[in-house]
Amino acid sequence: MKIRANYVSNSSSSSYIIAYDQKFFGNLLKFFKDHQNILGYNTKVVDREEMLLYWIDDHRHDEIRRLMREAEENGMTILCLKLDYEQYSICDLLKSINDINGGDKFKIIDRD
């Protein structure tokens, strides 16, 4: 029998739609796909096209599309991450790197 001594969440993952400067961060889609096996069972990554087909279906659809379009017009790449709860800090790390370097290379468009 397993006994958990730390916080237990009802959800094992959280999803993020991010926009990032690929010239600065590199190819994050490839990075996450290459490392998916060590980032947790529930961790998934999809590009903009796949995300639009399957992930955006709620009342914020138009707003999210607008924010994505604005980011792309500014040269950013769109990515959707579904992260295991143990990996949430990855987006915090990317945001911190962004903030230290002028604040215009990474943006969380949506999070659930």
Secondary structure as UniProt FT lines:
FT   STRAND          13..20
FT   HELIX           22..25
FT   HELIX           28..34
FT   HELIX           36..38
FT   TURN            41..42
FT   STRAND          44..47
FT   HELIX           48..54
FT   TURN            59..60
FT   HELIX           61..73
FT   TURN            74..75
FT   STRAND          77..84
FT   HELIX           85..87
FT   HELIX           89..100
FT   TURN            101..102
FT   STRAND          106..111
//
